[in-house]
Amino acid sequence: MTFYKLFHGSCLDRLKEIPARTVNAIVTDPPYNIALQPQRELHNGETIQNDALSDKEFIDFYEQVFYQYYRLLKRSGAGYLFCGWSSYPKFYDLLEKRFIIKNCIVWDKKHFGIGYNYRPQHELIIFFLQKDSTHKIKSNNLSNVLSVSDVPNELHITQKPTELLKILIRESTDIGDVVLDSFCGSGSTMEACQELGRSCYGVELELKYINTIKKRCFGKIFLDRQVKYELCVSPKVAQETK
Ligand SMILES: C[S@@+](CC[C@H](N)C(=O)[O-])C[C@H]1O[C@@H](n2cnc3c(N)ncnc32)[C@H](O)[C@@H]1O
């Protein structure tokens, strides 16, 4: 039975509810800590939460998150964390305390975006493993530059292409395995898992994106497998709607 379990709330709290060593891969795209200013016409000037942390806040926050990754990821599992060039050193230093960093994958978006002083065409993905891991990806001839066209940010201001996520998931998991995304956004990782027959735990802080994920991923029926959907509302929201 594949499952899609979505938690509303902060991953600082909700990851604690997932049993230890039950995750085959972490594929996640946290806020890059760049105080992103989104396009006004598409997203009404909305910003991302936890995207402008001080150095101390950043360390406090991600030390807790990465401890949970360490607790949840199986020995044989793999982790993929998206980041930008400016947040890469900070994420790297904190991840390295608990994991072996195996590679830095470059996502080449094939086209450059808005900006100046060399317009941005790539993002980075830190590939990390448990320190005692023997994990190997399936392909022997895959480059660490993945060229996949970006998608329009219709569902989220930093929406990632499902096709890119599918490469990472396919390389590091098997059918029926469990993937975790603790910064779900619009649910691109969950959708990629559905297309590949993997289960997924997702966590997202903002209720509006929980609703997007529900529309995008929940209730789908598959001919080749049984599926269970579960939404864990935040204790705060549950209290308010009583
Ligand atoms: C970079 S976006 C992810 C976008 C996603 N990859 C997609 O394709 O839609 C990061 C997400 O993390 C969420 N977030 C921020 N702080 C969080 C926290 N403490 N716990 C869970 N989610 C959080 C934000 O609301 C945002 O939707």
The ligand as an SDF file (V2000), in Angstrom:
LIG
                    3D

 27 29  0  0  0  0  0  0  0  0999 V2000
   11.0890   26.7460   -1.5300 C   0  0  0  0  0  0  0  0  0  0  0  0
    9.4590   26.4240   -1.0610 S   0  0  0  0  0  0  0  0  0  0  0  0
    9.1320   24.7940   -1.6840 C   0  0  0  0  0  0  0  0  0  0  0  0
    8.5350   24.7970   -3.0840 C   0  0  0  0  0  0  0  0  0  0  0  0
    8.2680   23.3970   -3.6130 C   0  0  0  0  0  0  0  0  0  0  0  0
    9.4890   22.7060   -3.9260 N   0  0  0  0  0  0  0  0  0  0  0  0
    7.3750   23.3960   -4.8350 C   0  0  0  0  0  0  0  0  0  0  0  0
    7.7540   22.8580   -5.8840 O   0  0  0  0  0  0  0  0  0  0  0  0
    6.2560   23.9440   -4.7480 O   0  0  0  0  0  0  0  0  0  0  0  0
    9.6360   26.1880    0.6440 C   0  0  0  0  0  0  0  0  0  0  0  0
    8.3430   25.9760    1.4100 C   0  0  0  0  0  0  0  0  0  0  0  0
    8.6850   25.7280    2.7790 O   0  0  0  0  0  0  0  0  0  0  0  0
    7.6230   26.2280    3.5810 C   0  0  0  0  0  0  0  0  0  0  0  0
    8.1290   26.3860    4.9550 N   0  0  0  0  0  0  0  0  0  0  0  0
    8.8200   27.4120    5.5000 C   0  0  0  0  0  0  0  0  0  0  0  0
    9.1120   27.1590    6.7880 N   0  0  0  0  0  0  0  0  0  0  0  0
    8.6000   25.9380    7.0690 C   0  0  0  0  0  0  0  0  0  0  0  0
    8.5680   25.1160    8.2390 C   0  0  0  0  0  0  0  0  0  0  0  0
    9.1170   25.5260    9.3960 N   0  0  0  0  0  0  0  0  0  0  0  0
    7.9770   23.9070    8.1560 N   0  0  0  0  0  0  0  0  0  0  0  0
    7.4100   23.4740    7.0150 C   0  0  0  0  0  0  0  0  0  0  0  0
    7.3800   24.2150    5.8680 N   0  0  0  0  0  0  0  0  0  0  0  0
    7.9710   25.4330    5.9010 C   0  0  0  0  0  0  0  0  0  0  0  0
    7.2110   27.5190    2.9140 C   0  0  0  0  0  0  0  0  0  0  0  0
    5.8820   27.8720    3.2660 O   0  0  0  0  0  0  0  0  0  0  0  0
    7.3740   27.1410    1.4240 C   0  0  0  0  0  0  0  0  0  0  0  0
    6.1390   26.7440    0.8810 O   0  0  0  0  0  0  0  0  0  0  0  0
  1  2  1  0
  2  3  1  0
  2 10  1  0
  3  4  1  0
  4  5  1  0
  5  6  1  0
  5  7  1  0
  7  8  2  0
  7  9  1  0
 10 11  1  0
 11 12  1  0
 11 26  1  0
 12 13  1  0
 13 14  1  0
 13 24  1  0
 14 15  1  0
 14 23  1  0
 15 16  2  0
 16 17  1  0
 17 18  1  0
 17 23  2  0
 18 19  1  0
 18 20  2  0
 20 21  1  0
 21 22  2  0
 22 23  1  0
 24 25  1  0
 24 26  1  0
 26 27  1  0
M  CHG  2   2   1   9  -1
M  END
$$$$
